[in-house]
Amino acid sequence: MMTELLDFEEQWPRWSGRKDEAIRARFGVSPARYFQVLGRVLETVEALKARPMLVRRLRRWRDAVAAEQRRRHAS
């Protein structure tokens, strides 16, 4: 599953829409569930070894989104 998630993230154009539909079609789960699983995968040593640049980019994106959400809730 880890490889499938990383392949999907690597192949999905950042500027493209309808990712939620693609997630449902390919993995059979809701986008929320997909991102929960992806978050766990990003924390594994195996993922970092397999695709270091991708994993680091996705971690930075995830951390930036979380920081923005914290900033909004603090206001």
N, CA, C and O atoms as CSV, one atom per row, in Angstrom:
chain,resi,resn,atom,element,x,y,z
A,1,MET,N,N,0.827,-1.199,0.000
A,1,MET,CA,C,0.000,0.000,0.000
A,1,MET,C,C,0.869,1.260,0.000
A,1,MET,O,O,0.533,2.246,-0.656
A,2,MET,N,N,1.978,1.228,0.731
A,2,MET,CA,C,2.849,2.396,0.799
A,2,MET,C,C,3.301,2.813,-0.595
A,2,MET,O,O,3.253,3.993,-0.942
A,3,THR,N,N,3.735,1.851,-1.385
A,3,THR,CA,C,4.231,2.153,-2.725
A,3,THR,C,C,3.122,2.732,-3.594
A,3,THR,O,O,3.358,3.667,-4.359
A,4,GLU,N,N,1.919,2.184,-3.483
A,4,GLU,CA,C,0.796,2.697,-4.267
A,4,GLU,C,C,0.483,4.148,-3.916
A,4,GLU,O,O,0.234,4.964,-4.803
A,5,LEU,N,N,0.496,4.467,-2.631
A,5,LEU,CA,C,0.228,5.844,-2.198
A,5,LEU,C,C,1.301,6.799,-2.707
A,5,LEU,O,O,0.996,7.881,-3.208
A,6,LEU,N,N,2.542,6.392,-2.574
A,6,LEU,CA,C,3.631,7.250,-3.016
A,6,LEU,C,C,3.631,7.401,-4.539
A,6,LEU,O,O,3.906,8.484,-5.054
A,7,ASP,N,N,3.325,6.324,-5.254
A,7,ASP,CA,C,3.219,6.411,-6.717
A,7,ASP,C,C,2.126,7.400,-7.106
A,7,ASP,O,O,2.321,8.236,-7.989
A,8,PHE,N,N,0.989,7.302,-6.453
A,8,PHE,CA,C,-0.132,8.186,-6.747
A,8,PHE,C,C,0.247,9.642,-6.503
A,8,PHE,O,O,-0.022,10.504,-7.339
A,9,GLU,N,N,0.866,9.915,-5.367
A,9,GLU,CA,C,1.262,11.280,-5.037
A,9,GLU,C,C,2.309,11.806,-6.011
A,9,GLU,O,O,2.282,12.979,-6.386
A,10,GLU,N,N,3.216,10.953,-6.414
A,10,GLU,CA,C,4.274,11.367,-7.333
A,10,GLU,C,C,3.718,11.665,-8.724
A,10,GLU,O,O,4.206,12.561,-9.413
A,11,GLN,N,N,2.712,10.924,-9.126
A,11,GLN,CA,C,2.161,11.075,-10.465
A,11,GLN,C,C,1.081,12.132,-10.560
A,11,GLN,O,O,0.812,12.637,-11.650
A,12,TRP,N,N,0.456,12.478,-9.444
A,12,TRP,CA,C,-0.659,13.426,-9.488
A,12,TRP,C,C,-0.133,14.840,-9.679
A,12,TRP,O,O,0.660,15.316,-8.866
A,13,PRO,N,N,-0.559,15.520,-10.739
A,13,PRO,CA,C,-0.109,16.907,-10.941
A,13,PRO,C,C,-0.611,17.810,-9.822
A,13,PRO,O,O,-1.787,17.759,-9.463
A,14,ARG,N,N,0.256,18.619,-9.281
A,14,ARG,CA,C,-0.103,19.485,-8.153
A,14,ARG,C,C,-1.192,20.476,-8.516
A,14,ARG,O,O,-1.964,20.892,-7.653
A,15,TRP,N,N,-1.261,20.857,-9.772
A,15,TRP,CA,C,-2.211,21.891,-10.192
A,15,TRP,C,C,-3.535,21.312,-10.673
A,15,TRP,O,O,-4.447,22.062,-11.020
A,16,SER,N,N,-3.650,20.004,-10.696
A,16,SER,CA,C,-4.856,19.368,-11.225
A,16,SER,C,C,-5.944,19.273,-10.158
A,16,SER,O,O,-5.650,19.148,-8.970
A,17,GLY,N,N,-7.166,19.331,-10.580
A,17,GLY,CA,C,-8.297,19.198,-9.679
A,17,GLY,C,C,-8.813,17.769,-9.638
A,17,GLY,O,O,-8.229,16.866,-10.238
A,18,ARG,N,N,-9.891,17.580,-8.938
A,18,ARG,CA,C,-10.593,16.302,-8.853
A,18,ARG,C,C,-9.775,15.167,-8.248
A,18,ARG,O,O,-9.969,13.998,-8.582
A,19,LYS,N,N,-8.879,15.520,-7.372
A,19,LYS,CA,C,-8.081,14.490,-6.730
A,19,LYS,C,C,-8.950,13.600,-5.856
A,19,LYS,O,O,-8.703,12.401,-5.734
A,20,ASP,N,N,-9.983,14.204,-5.240
A,20,ASP,CA,C,-10.861,13.410,-4.379
A,20,ASP,C,C,-11.540,12.292,-5.157
A,20,ASP,O,O,-11.691,11.184,-4.641
A,21,GLU,N,N,-11.945,12.564,-6.376
A,21,GLU,CA,C,-12.577,11.525,-7.208
A,21,GLU,C,C,-11.574,10.440,-7.579
A,21,GLU,O,O,-11.902,9.253,-7.578
A,22,ALA,N,N,-10.354,10.853,-7.896
A,22,ALA,CA,C,-9.312,9.886,-8.240
A,22,ALA,C,C,-8.969,9.003,-7.041
A,22,ALA,O,O,-8.721,7.807,-7.199
A,23,ILE,N,N,-8.955,9.587,-5.850
A,23,ILE,CA,C,-8.677,8.814,-4.632
A,23,ILE,C,C,-9.758,7.760,-4.428
A,23,ILE,O,O,-9.456,6.595,-4.169
A,24,ARG,N,N,-11.011,8.171,-4.544
A,24,ARG,CA,C,-12.111,7.207,-4.368
A,24,ARG,C,C,-12.049,6.086,-5.399
A,24,ARG,O,O,-12.246,4.916,-5.069
A,25,ALA,N,N,-11.771,6.452,-6.657
A,25,ALA,CA,C,-11.731,5.454,-7.725
A,25,ALA,C,C,-10.558,4.485,-7.567
A,25,ALA,O,O,-10.716,3.278,-7.754
A,26,ARG,N,N,-9.407,5.006,-7.228
A,26,ARG,CA,C,-8.203,4.157,-7.172
A,26,ARG,C,C,-8.091,3.360,-5.884
A,26,ARG,O,O,-7.684,2.198,-5.907
A,27,PHE,N,N,-8.451,3.977,-4.750
A,27,PHE,CA,C,-8.228,3.324,-3.461
A,27,PHE,C,C,-9.508,2.868,-2.762
A,27,PHE,O,O,-9.458,2.072,-1.824
A,28,GLY,N,N,-10.646,3.372,-3.217
A,28,GLY,CA,C,-11.911,2.961,-2.621
A,28,GLY,C,C,-12.137,3.480,-1.220
A,28,GLY,O,O,-12.850,2.860,-0.431
A,29,VAL,N,N,-11.531,4.625,-0.900
A,29,VAL,CA,C,-11.708,5.239,0.415
A,29,VAL,C,C,-12.004,6.720,0.236
A,29,VAL,O,O,-11.810,7.279,-0.843
A,30,SER,N,N,-12.470,7.341,1.297
A,30,SER,CA,C,-12.724,8.776,1.250
A,30,SER,C,C,-11.387,9.525,1.239
A,30,SER,O,O,-10.374,8.993,1.695
A,31,PRO,N,N,-11.381,10.745,0.726
A,31,PRO,CA,C,-10.146,11.537,0.779
A,31,PRO,C,C,-9.627,11.716,2.206
A,31,PRO,O,O,-8.417,11.694,2.428
A,32,ALA,N,N,-10.524,11.891,3.172
A,32,ALA,CA,C,-10.088,12.054,4.563
A,32,ALA,C,C,-9.309,10.826,5.032
A,32,ALA,O,O,-8.249,10.953,5.645
A,33,ARG,N,N,-9.834,9.655,4.746
A,33,ARG,CA,C,-9.157,8.414,5.139
A,33,ARG,C,C,-7.833,8.271,4.405
A,33,ARG,O,O,-6.831,7.875,5.001
A,34,TYR,N,N,-7.822,8.591,3.117
A,34,TYR,CA,C,-6.607,8.527,2.319
A,34,TYR,C,C,-5.499,9.373,2.956
A,34,TYR,O,O,-4.368,8.912,3.110
A,35,PHE,N,N,-5.834,10.610,3.322
A,35,PHE,CA,C,-4.820,11.497,3.880
A,35,PHE,C,C,-4.382,11.062,5.281
A,35,PHE,O,O,-3.249,11.328,5.681
A,36,GLN,N,N,-5.265,10.399,6.027
A,36,GLN,CA,C,-4.850,9.833,7.314
A,36,GLN,C,C,-3.791,8.759,7.097
A,36,GLN,O,O,-2.756,8.743,7.762
A,37,VAL,N,N,-4.068,7.866,6.159
A,37,VAL,CA,C,-3.126,6.781,5.870
A,37,VAL,C,C,-1.834,7.349,5.292
A,37,VAL,O,O,-0.744,6.928,5.680
A,38,LEU,N,N,-1.950,8.299,4.368
A,38,LEU,CA,C,-0.764,8.914,3.784
A,38,LEU,C,C,0.100,9.558,4.875
A,38,LEU,O,O,1.325,9.442,4.845
A,39,GLY,N,N,-0.525,10.226,5.820
A,39,GLY,CA,C,0.216,10.847,6.916
A,39,GLY,C,C,1.025,9.832,7.705
A,39,GLY,O,O,2.163,10.101,8.090
A,40,ARG,N,N,0.440,8.671,7.942
A,40,ARG,CA,C,1.171,7.613,8.658
A,40,ARG,C,C,2.334,7.093,7.814
A,40,ARG,O,O,3.428,6.852,8.324
A,41,VAL,N,N,2.081,6.926,6.527
A,41,VAL,CA,C,3.129,6.442,5.627
A,41,VAL,C,C,4.306,7.423,5.607
A,41,VAL,O,O,5.464,7.008,5.614
A,42,LEU,N,N,4.007,8.714,5.582
A,42,LEU,CA,C,5.065,9.728,5.510
A,42,LEU,C,C,5.981,9.704,6.728
A,42,LEU,O,O,7.103,10.206,6.664
A,43,GLU,N,N,5.526,9.140,7.814
A,43,GLU,CA,C,6.342,9.077,9.029
A,43,GLU,C,C,7.221,7.832,9.090
A,43,GLU,O,O,7.999,7.679,10.032
A,44,THR,N,N,7.114,6.954,8.120
A,44,THR,CA,C,7.892,5.717,8.179
A,44,THR,C,C,9.271,5.894,7.555
A,44,THR,O,O,9.460,6.664,6.613
A,45,VAL,N,N,10.210,5.169,8.103
A,45,VAL,CA,C,11.571,5.159,7.572
A,45,VAL,C,C,11.571,4.550,6.168
A,45,VAL,O,O,12.322,4.983,5.294
A,46,GLU,N,N,10.730,3.553,5.966
A,46,GLU,CA,C,10.674,2.882,4.666
A,46,GLU,C,C,10.288,3.853,3.553
A,46,GLU,O,O,10.876,3.835,2.472
A,47,ALA,N,N,9.307,4.692,3.824
A,47,ALA,CA,C,8.880,5.668,2.815
A,47,ALA,C,C,9.995,6.661,2.535
A,47,ALA,O,O,10.250,7.000,1.379
A,48,LEU,N,N,10.651,7.123,3.569
A,48,LEU,CA,C,11.738,8.082,3.397
A,48,LEU,C,C,12.890,7.468,2.602
A,48,LEU,O,O,13.496,8.141,1.769
A,49,LYS,N,N,13.188,6.219,2.850
A,49,LYS,CA,C,14.245,5.545,2.089
A,49,LYS,C,C,13.834,5.317,0.636
A,49,LYS,O,O,14.654,5.440,-0.274
A,50,ALA,N,N,12.557,4.986,0.423
A,50,ALA,CA,C,12.084,4.674,-0.923
A,50,ALA,C,C,12.002,5.911,-1.811
A,50,ALA,O,O,12.400,5.866,-2.975
A,51,ARG,N,N,11.490,7.009,-1.271
A,51,ARG,CA,C,11.291,8.230,-2.062
A,51,ARG,C,C,11.613,9.465,-1.224
A,51,ARG,O,O,10.703,10.206,-0.856
A,52,PRO,N,N,12.867,9.697,-0.921
A,52,PRO,CA,C,13.215,10.774,0.013
A,52,PRO,C,C,12.740,12.163,-0.418
A,52,PRO,O,O,12.216,12.909,0.409
A,53,MET,N,N,12.905,12.520,-1.670
A,53,MET,CA,C,12.501,13.863,-2.101
A,53,MET,C,C,10.987,14.040,-2.021
A,53,MET,O,O,10.500,15.075,-1.564
A,54,LEU,N,N,10.254,13.036,-2.464
A,54,LEU,CA,C,8.794,13.096,-2.429
A,54,LEU,C,C,8.301,13.183,-0.988
A,54,LEU,O,O,7.457,14.020,-0.669
A,55,VAL,N,N,8.819,12.333,-0.130
A,55,VAL,CA,C,8.373,12.299,1.269
A,55,VAL,C,C,8.679,13.624,1.957
A,55,VAL,O,O,7.843,14.143,2.697
A,56,ARG,N,N,9.853,14.172,1.725
A,56,ARG,CA,C,10.181,15.463,2.336
A,56,ARG,C,C,9.268,16.571,1.822
A,56,ARG,O,O,8.831,17.422,2.597
A,57,ARG,N,N,8.973,16.567,0.509
A,57,ARG,CA,C,8.076,17.578,-0.056
A,57,ARG,C,C,6.677,17.454,0.549
A,57,ARG,O,O,6.066,18.457,0.918
A,58,LEU,N,N,6.174,16.231,0.650
A,58,LEU,CA,C,4.841,16.028,1.213
A,58,LEU,C,C,4.802,16.385,2.698
A,58,LEU,O,O,3.797,16.910,3.176
A,59,ARG,N,N,5.866,16.112,3.426
A,59,ARG,CA,C,5.928,16.504,4.839
A,59,ARG,C,C,5.896,18.025,4.975
A,59,ARG,O,O,5.192,18.562,5.830
A,60,ARG,N,N,6.664,18.718,4.124
A,60,ARG,CA,C,6.661,20.189,4.176
A,60,ARG,C,C,5.275,20.735,3.868
A,60,ARG,O,O,4.803,21.658,4.534
A,61,TRP,N,N,4.624,20.165,2.860
A,61,TRP,CA,C,3.268,20.596,2.507
A,61,TRP,C,C,2.317,20.361,3.675
A,61,TRP,O,O,1.542,21.246,4.036
A,62,ARG,N,N,2.377,19.180,4.260
A,62,ARG,CA,C,1.505,18.841,5.387
A,62,ARG,C,C,1.744,19.775,6.569
A,62,ARG,O,O,0.796,20.247,7.197
A,63,ASP,N,N,2.994,20.036,6.864
A,63,ASP,CA,C,3.329,20.912,7.983
A,63,ASP,C,C,2.894,22.351,7.721
A,63,ASP,O,O,2.461,23.039,8.646
A,64,ALA,N,N,3.002,22.811,6.490
A,64,ALA,CA,C,2.567,24.168,6.146
A,64,ALA,C,C,1.054,24.302,6.276
A,64,ALA,O,O,0.564,25.317,6.771
A,65,VAL,N,N,0.318,23.300,5.843
A,65,VAL,CA,C,-1.145,23.314,5.970
A,65,VAL,C,C,-1.535,23.323,7.444
A,65,VAL,O,O,-2.416,24.081,7.848
A,66,ALA,N,N,-0.888,22.490,8.241
A,66,ALA,CA,C,-1.190,22.435,9.676
A,66,ALA,C,C,-0.884,23.769,10.355
A,66,ALA,O,O,-1.653,24.224,11.203
A,67,ALA,N,N,0.235,24.399,9.989
A,67,ALA,CA,C,0.594,25.693,10.578
A,67,ALA,C,C,-0.433,26.761,10.205
A,67,ALA,O,O,-0.800,27.592,11.035
A,68,GLU,N,N,-0.886,26.736,8.975
A,68,GLU,CA,C,-1.903,27.701,8.529
A,68,GLU,C,C,-3.216,27.488,9.293
A,68,GLU,O,O,-3.873,28.454,9.679
A,69,GLN,N,N,-3.590,26.244,9.505
A,69,GLN,CA,C,-4.809,25.961,10.257
A,69,GLN,C,C,-4.681,26.429,11.702
A,69,GLN,O,O,-5.628,26.985,12.258
A,70,ARG,N,N,-3.522,26.211,12.312
A,70,ARG,CA,C,-3.300,26.683,13.682
A,70,ARG,C,C,-3.366,28.205,13.751
A,70,ARG,O,O,-3.935,28.771,14.684
A,71,ARG,N,N,-2.777,28.861,12.748
A,71,ARG,CA,C,-2.794,30.315,12.707
A,71,ARG,C,C,-4.227,30.846,12.591
A,71,ARG,O,O,-4.589,31.820,13.252
A,72,ARG,N,N,-5.023,30.212,11.762
A,72,ARG,CA,C,-6.415,30.641,11.585
A,72,ARG,C,C,-7.234,30.452,12.855
A,72,ARG,O,O,-8.055,31.299,13.205
A,73,HIS,N,N,-7.007,29.341,13.537
A,73,HIS,CA,C,-7.766,29.055,14.754
A,73,HIS,C,C,-7.325,29.929,15.926
A,73,HIS,O,O,-8.101,30.168,16.851
A,74,ALA,N,N,-6.100,30.397,15.890
A,74,ALA,CA,C,-5.598,31.252,16.970
A,74,ALA,C,C,-6.110,32.684,16.854
A,74,ALA,O,O,-6.112,33.430,17.833
A,75,SER,N,N,-6.539,33.062,15.663
A,75,SER,CA,C,-7.007,34.452,15.447
A,75,SER,C,C,-8.398,34.673,16.001
A,75,SER,O,O,-8.934,35.776,15.903
